[in-house]
Amino acid sequence: MLWAVRFFCNFIGAYEYFYLEPNDMKNLLSLLGLLLIVNFCFSQNEYAVTAKKPAIEQAGLSPENEFIQKNFPYIPLAEWPPGMRFMLDQAGMSSPLQLFDSRRSKVGSQVDKKEYENTIFTLLRIVEKEIKVATGRKTFPLFIFGHEDLEFVYIYPGSLQDLKAGIYPNFILNLIFLGDIDKAREILIGKKLFLKSRIVNEEGSTRVGTLKNVPKYIPVTITNVGLGKSVSPVKIVFENAEGNEFFVEILLSGINSRDSYGISDFDRYFFLQDPRSRYPHISDDIWEKIQIGKIQIGMTEEMVKLSWGPPEKINRSSGGDQWVYKNQYLYFENGKMTSFN
C-alpha cells in the first residue's frame, strides 16, 4: 500500500511539473485507481503470506569506542561549521592553502609553511566561486580560512554536489584539526588508562621519536596532549609507574584524516578499565608472560591472543589447528597450544 501512496505523491508532482491536460489527468487517475484495487485484492488474499523481517541487532560497542563516539564525533568535510580551527602539518610535503586577496577576489601564491608554522587557521565560510580552467569556466566550492586580518583559501577539486556525495577525498591535505586536541586535553590529562600496545614512542632526535617495547596492560597516566601529524593528528603523552614518559600518535574523531572516515584507533592503544580484572582465571605467572609478549606450551587460545594478538591465518585439520603469525606457526589441540616453531 505504501508504494501506491508514494506513486500518487510522485504523480501529483509530475502533473504540476509537466502541466498535463485534463483528459490525460483523468486517464492517469483511472490507472491509479486500478492499481489501488489490485493492491487491495492482493493484500486480502489469504494465500499471500510474508515472513517477519529479522530484527537488526546493534553490534555492541566497547567502552573505548563508546567513549570516542560520545566525545569525538566525526564531521564530514561538507558539513564543517564555521569556527573549526586547524594548523599546518609540518611533516607534510606542501601546504593545501593559498593566500587569498579578498579585495581583488583573486587567489594568490601558495602559503609558505615555514612562515605559518604555528599559525591557527579558523574556518570562516564555505562558498561557491566560478573559476577559469583550461576547458572554460567552472564553479568550485572554496573553503575560506582566516588568520588575523588575512584570508586563506582551499579550492575543492570537484563540484558542491561532489563534495556532499564524498566523491573526492573527504579531507584537506596537511591540515590538522585542533578540536580533537583541545577536547583530549580537557578530558584526558591526569586520567589513568591501561596500555594495550607494547610498541610506543620515546622522545628522540627525530620528530617521530624512537620505538620502544614496553609491557602492555600496565596502568599509565596521561600527562600531555599535543599536535601529531595528518595521519595520526593527536599526540598522547603518558608516564608509567616509574615516571618514564612515552607517547603515541593516534586518531580520535578522524576529522580531516586521509586514512580514516570517522574511525578512531584509540582502542588499539588504550583500555579505559584494568584489563586484568577481565581475566581472573589467568594466573599471575602467565599474565606476566602475556604482558611482555611471551607464549608457552599449554597456553589456551585466549592467552595466546592476549599475548600476540589474533593470528594472520588459521589452518584447520582433523588433528588440530595451525595459527600463522608471519613466519611462525603455533599448533593447537582442543583449544590448547601443543607446539610452535
N, C-alpha and C positions, 0 to 999 in steps of 0.2 A: 504493500500500500504506500509505503514511504516513497518508493521510486515514482509513483504516479503523481504524488504531491510535488516532488521535485520537477517532474516533467511539466506539470501545469505552470509552476512558477517560472521555469525557463521559457515556456511557451509564451506567457504574457510578456516577458521581457523581449522575446523575438518579435512579437506583434507590435510593440511600441517602437522597436528599432527599425523594422522593415516597413511599417505603415501598411499592413495588409488590407486588402479591400474587404468590405463587409461580407461578400459571398464566400471569399477564402476563409474568413474568420468563422463563418457558420459551418463550413465543411470540416475545418480543423477541430471545432468544438464537438462535432458529431463523432469524429475519430477518437477524441479524448474520452467521450462518454463510453464508447465501445471498449476501449482499453480498461476503463474502470470496472465495467461489468465483467469482463474476462478475469480481471484480477480478483474480484469479489467471489466469483464462482470457484476459482481455484482455491481461494482461501477457505471456502466452505467444504471442500472435498475431504471426506473422512479418510481417504486413502493417501492423501498428500500429507506426509509427516516430515518433521525436521528434528534433528538431534540438537540438544543443548550445546551451545558453544562452550568450550572449556574455559574455565576461569584463568585469567592471566595472572600468574604469580609474580610478584615483585621480588627480584633477587635481593637477598639480604645484604646490606652494606656493612662493611667492617666499621668499628668505631673510628678508625683513622679516616676512612672515606666520608663518613658522616660529618666528621669534624671539618674536612675540606669543603664539602658542599655547603655547609652552614656558613662558614667564614670567608670562603674564597670562591664565590660564584663566577662562572665563566660568562664573558660578554663577547659575542662575535663582533668582528670589525664593523659591520654595517650598523650596529646598534650602540656604538661608542657614544656616550653622552659628553657634552662639553664639560671641561674641568678635569678630565683624566690627565695625569702627569706622567712624563716619560724622561728618560735620559738616553744618550747615545751609548751603545755598546762599544767600548774602546777596542775590544778584541775583533770587531767586525772589520771587513776589508774597506768598506766605503760607507758614506753617510746616505741615508734614504731621503734626507731633507734638502731642500733648496731655499735659499734666501728669497723672500717674496716681497717685491716692491709694490705695496698696496696702493701707492699714489699713482703709479703708472699701470697698475693691473698687469704686471709682467712678472714672469719667473726669471730670477737671476741665476747666479752661479751656485754650484753645489756648496753646501756648508762645510767649512774646514773643521774636521773632527777635533783637531788639537785645540783650536780656538774655543770650541764649545764643549770641551771635555767634561766639565762638571755642571753643564747648563741643564736646568729643568725646563722642558718644553710642555706647555699646557695646551690641550686641545681646545680651540675656540669654537670651531664650527666645521661642518661638512657641507660643501656647496658643489653645484654643478657648473662647469665652465666649458665653453666651446674653445677648442684649441686647434690651431692649424697643424696638420700632419701631412705626410708625403702623399696621401691619397685624397687630400682635401681638408675639410674641417670636421671635427668630431667632438662630441661632448663627453667629458670625463668628470668623475667625482674628485674633488680636491679636499684633502684634509688640511685645514689651516691650524697651525700651532703658533702660540705666542710665547715670547720671552722679552720681558721689559717692554719696550715700545716697538720691538721688531716682530715681524710675522714670517713664518716659515711654512713651506707647502710640501705635501707629498701628493703626487699625481697617481691615482689608482689606474692600473693599465687597462681596465675594461669600462663598461657602462655601469650606471647605477643599478640596473637590473642584474647585471653580472655580480655586482657587489653583494646585493641582497640574496642572490642564489648561491653565493660562495663558489662561483665558477673559477675565479682566480684564487691564489693563495690568500688565506684569511688572516694575514699578518702584514706588518710593515717591517721590512728587514732592518735589523740592528737598532731597534728601539726597545728599551726595557721599561715595562710598566712598573711604576713606583708604588701603586696602590697596594700590591701584594706585600711589598717590603714594609710599608707603613703599618699594615694590619698585623703582619707577623711580629713586628717589634712590640706592638701593643699587647698581644695575647700570648706570645711565646717566651719572651725574655724572662728568665727566672724560673721557667717551668721545667719540671723533671720529666724527661721522656726516657724511653728504653731503646737502645741502638739495635737495629735489625740487620745492618750490613757490617761485615768485617772489614770492608775496604773504605777508608776515609782519607781525607787530605790533611796534611800538616803544612803550615806555612813554610815556604822556602824561598829560593832565589827567583822563582818564576811566579807569574800571576796565579797559575793553577795549583801551585804548591807541590808537595811530594806525597805520593800514595803511601799509605801505611796500613798494615794489617793489625787489627785490634780485636779483642774478644767481643762477640756480639751478645745481645740480650742483657747488656750491662746498663745500669742507670747513668744518665748523663744530664747535665743542666745546661739549658740554652743561655749563653752569655751575651750574644750579639746577633744582629741580623743586618745584612747589607746587600750591596749590588753584586750580582753574579754576572753571567753573560747571557746572550739571547736565548740559547737553547736551554739553559738552566739559570733563570734570572735571579733567583733568590739564594744568597749565601747564608747558611745557618752555621754559626759558630757555637761550639759546646765544649764543656770540660767534663772529664771523668772524675771518679772519686779521688784520684791522686792529684787533681788540679791541672792535668795536662790538657791543653786545648787543641781541638781539631775542627775541621769544617767539612761540610758537603754543600754542593750547589744543586738546587732542585727546582722543580716546577710546583707551583701551588694552584692558582686558578687556571693556568695555561693561557691566559690572555696574551695575545700577540706573540705566541711561541710558534716557530715554524715547524716544530716537530710534534705539536700537540694541539688538539681541538677540545680543550676543556678536560684533559686527562692529567691528573696530578700524579707525581711519583713519590709523594710524601710517605706513603705506606711501604715503599721499598726501603726506606731508611729508618723509620721510627715506629715504635709502638707507643700508644698513649698509656697503657697499663703494663704492669710487670708480666711478661710472657711466662715466667717461671711458674706463676700461680695456675696457669692453664694445664700444666703437666705435672701434677703432684706424684704421679705414679713412676716418674723417671727419677732414678737415684741421683744423688749429688755427684757421685763419681762420673756417671755417664753424662750428666748435664755439663760438667766442666769440660769434657771432651767435645761435646757439641758446640760449646761456646768458642772453641779455638779451631773448629772445622775438622776434627778428627773422627774417624769411624773405626769400628772393631767388629770382629765376628760375633754374632749373636744379637746385634742391634736390630730393632724392628724397622719396618719401612718408615714409620713415623719418625723415629730417631734419626735415620739417615737423611730424610727430607729436612729436618730441623738443622742438621749439620751442613749438608751440601746443597740443599735446595732440591727442587724436583729434577728428575733426570731429563736429558735431552730426548731419550727414546727408551721404550720398554719393549724387549723381545720376549714373547711368552711361548712356553712349550709345556709339554706334559710333565717334564721333570722340574719345572720351576721357571722363574723369571730372570732375565738378564737386564740390568739397568745400565744405560750407557751415559757416561759423563766424559765428553771429548774422547780422550784415548784411554780411559779407564772403564773397567767393566766390573759390576757388582752382581753377585748371584744370590737369589733368594729362594727359599723353600718354606712354604706355609707361613709367609709373612716375616721371616727372619733371615738375616744375611748369613750365608754359609761360607762364602769365599769372595775374594776380589783380586784383580790383577791390573 
